[in-house]
Amino acid sequence: MTDDRPPRVLIAKPGLDGHDRGAKVVAFALRNAGCEVIYLGLRCSAERILAAATAEDVDVIGISVLSGAHLPLAAQLIEARRAHDLEDLPIVLGGTITPGDAERLRDLGVSAVFPAGSPIDDVVADVIDLAGGNR
């Protein structure tokens, strides 16, 4: 990775959740802030997400989960990240998440949690900050 390129952020929707409006809003906001965004779309497996993260040399993985399955999906992603030897690659997660589950996600190894309704400017700033720390 070089410091002269824009932050690269991969956005994906794991599991069976079919609602991607929030993920697209975040992807567009990141792009408008100067990031390169790789959007994998819906129903991505943890393995597909980590393979794409490796191939695209991303600085941050962003996940959107509205189905309520964020804890097991995050655990799968953390395990896949370990299997790909990418423990330092930040994973951020947004969606319908309670404060208690947000703490559990951080305990699992998720770098940042953005519950539904988080201000988009805060999400963008935090993701860019994480991307810079990973370079």
Secondary structure, DSSP 8 states (H G I E B T S, - for coil): --TTS--EEEEEEETT----HHHHHHHHHHHHTT-EEEEEEEEE-HHHHHHHHHHHT-SEEEEEE-SS-HHHHHHHHHHHHHHTT-TTS-EEEEES--HHHHHHHHHHT-SEEEETT--HHHHHHHHHHHHHHT-
